[in-house]
Amino acid sequence: MKIIFYSFPRCEESSKIKDFLKSRNLDFKEITSDNEEIKKEILKLSLQNKKPIVKIIKNRGIYVCTGFNEMALKRML
């Protein structure tokens, strides 16, 4: 399983997601939205450009969660 976390600086939801992933000892790659290419990727994944995104890649598919949704994250993991 591979976890990619697209975060925003000074974002409460981003902090909650990071804490959630760390509390479960999950390895993840964090990508901050500090350049235009990353912002375009976020927009493509979520159709929004102001929400953090968690993308989980498993052998059965790719799962995307927009914003902090603990129940959805637990289901995806």
N, C-alpha and C positions, 0 to 999 in steps of 0.2 A: 504494500500500500504506500502511496506517495501523497503527501498533503502539501498543497501550495496555498499560502495565505496572502491575499492581496490586502494590504492595510493602508490606512490613512494616518498621517501624523496628527497628534492631539485629538484623536477620535475615541470617544468612550466605548463604542461598540468594538472597535479594533482591540482595545485593551481587554475587554471581556472575552473576546475570542482567543486572544493570546493566552490569557490566564486559564481558560477552559482547556486548551490544548496542552499547556504545560502541566496542569494539574493531573492530567491523564498520562503523563510521561510520553507524549507522542512527538516524534520527530517531524518537523515541518520546515518548509522553506518559506521565509517571509519576504515578500516583495512590496516595497513601499511605493506609493503612487506619486513619486516626486518628479516624474517626467511624462511627456505627452504620449510616448509609446505605451507606457504602462496604463495610463488613463484610457487609451483606446482599447486595450485588452480588457480592462474592467467593464467598459461600456459594452463591448461585444459579448461578454459573459452574462451580464445582468440587465442590460438595457437601462442601467442607472450609472451615474458616475460619482455618486457621493456615499456609497455603501461599501463596507469591507466585504470581501468574498473569500470563502473557503472552497477550494476545489480538491476533491479527493479522487484519486485515480486508483482503481482496483482492477483486478483481472476481469471482472464482470462489467466494467463500464466506468464512466466518469460521472461524479455527483457534484453538484454545485449548490452551495448555500449562500444566500445573500443576507448580510447583516447577522446579528447575533440571535440565533434561534437554537437554544440548547436542545430542545426535543428533536429537531431535524438533524443537528450534528450528531447526537447519540445514535439515531437511526442509521445515518450514513456510515458511521464508524463500525 
